[in-house]
Every structure is written in C-alpha cells, then in structure tokens.
C-alpha cells in the first residue's frame, strides 16, 4: 500500500465524492480533543453517502479502477451492506458507532481504499 502524506493526490471529478465518503468513514468518531463527533444519524448518513458516491463513481465512467482499487471499494461496500442486513439497532447508536468492532473494521477498510487510490487520508 502506498504511504500517504503531503504528496497525496486530491481526486477530481466523480472521485471527489467517493474520496469524501471514504475519508468520513475512515475518520475516528472523536476529534483530536477526544470530543465525540458521532451521532446515530451521522452513522446512517455515512452509509447512505458512501452508497451514493460508490454508485456514482461507476455510473457513466469510461475509466475503471485497478483490480486492487476495485477490491478495496468492494470490501467497504460489502462490510456496510452486511451491517445494514444484520438489523442490529445497537450498530446505529452513538455507542455502537464509537465502540463496535464492525465500525472499527469499516474505518480500516475505508482507509485501505483511500490508500489504494493514493488519496489524502483526511478531508481538508
């Protein structure tokens, strides 16, 4: 995986929305001061935003990602879909978003997808 730093490339076009969705999913549930930034609505919104960005990324695109990029995106999508299908209300609470291992895995998978595209890890 590519090490990202100041030289990471900002995505353009359809990629921008997907990058923002992935960066939001990869972000910790607390800010630098330890204040919780998560809400139950935020967790649900992140999933919807990723789904829309993921779909939009491929619609009408004449450029497909590499196999490793595609697999990384599919891993995020598959994990989120499994969480939705589980119908586990606890996953969608503030506590679940902050502490559940499923959300921790989503953060890791989203960060890995960002790395595959060599995009910045954090939103500006």
N, C-alpha and C positions, 0 to 999 in steps of 0.2 A: 504494500500500500504506500502511496505517496505521502511523504511528510509535508504537511501544510504549514505555512507560516505567512509572512508578509507578502511572499511572491505568489500566493494562490490566485488563480484567475477567477474574476467575477463572471458568472454566467450571463448570457444575454438571451433575448427573445423568450421563447417558451420555457427555457431552462430557468429563468429567474424565479418564476412562481414555484417551481419544483424545489429549487435550492432553498427558498424561504421556508417552504413547508418542512423540508428535511431539517433545516437549521433549527426551526422551532421545536420539532420533535426531539432533536438531539440535545437541546438546552436543558440544563438542570432545573428542577422545579423550584429552586431557591435562587435568589440573586447573590451577588458577592458578599453582602452583609448577612446572609442567612435568612433573609425575609422570604417567606413563601410567596411565590408569584402564581402558583397553581390555583385553579378553581375547577369545580366539576364541569362547568360549561366550557372552560378552556380545553380540557381533555377531549371532550366531544368535538369541539371546533377544530382542534388539531387534526383529528382523524378525517373529518369532512374536507378540510383544506388540502390535506395530503391526497386524498382520493381524487378530488377535482384537479389538482395540479398534475398528478400522475397520469390521469386520463388525458388531460390537455396536452401533456408533453408528447404523447404519441399520436394524437389526432392530427391528421394532415401533415405529419412530419415526413420529409423525404430523407432524413438522416437518422439512422438508428444508432443507439449507443453500442458500445463494445459489449461482448458477452459478459465480462466481469461487471460492467456497469449495470447491465440488464439484470443480472443475478442479484446484485446488491439492492436494486429497486424492488425486485420481486420479493426479496426476503422481508423488507419493511412492509410491503403490501400484504403478504401472507400472514405475518405476525398480527398486524392490525385487524385483518379480516377474522382471524381466529379469536381475537379478543372480543370483537363485536358478536360473533356467533356464540361465544360462551355465555352470553347473557348474565354475566356476573356483575351485579349492580355495584359491588364494592370496588371494582376496577375504575369506575367512573366517579368516585368520590375524591375529594382533595387528598385524603389519606392514601387511597389507592394509587393515585397519580404520583404521589411523593414516594411511597414505600413499596408498592407491589413490584415483584421481580419481573412481571410482564412489561411494565413501563420501563424498567431499567434495561431490559433487553431491547425494547424499541429504541431507546436512546443510543445504545451501542450500534444497532443496525443502521439507524439514520446517520450516525457519524461515519460508519464504514461506507455508506453510499456516497456521502459528501466526499470522502477521501478518494473513492474510485473516479470521481469526476474532477478531482483536484480543485474543488471549490473551497472558499473560506469556510472555516468551521462556525463562525459566529456572524450574525447579522450586524451590519454597520449601524 
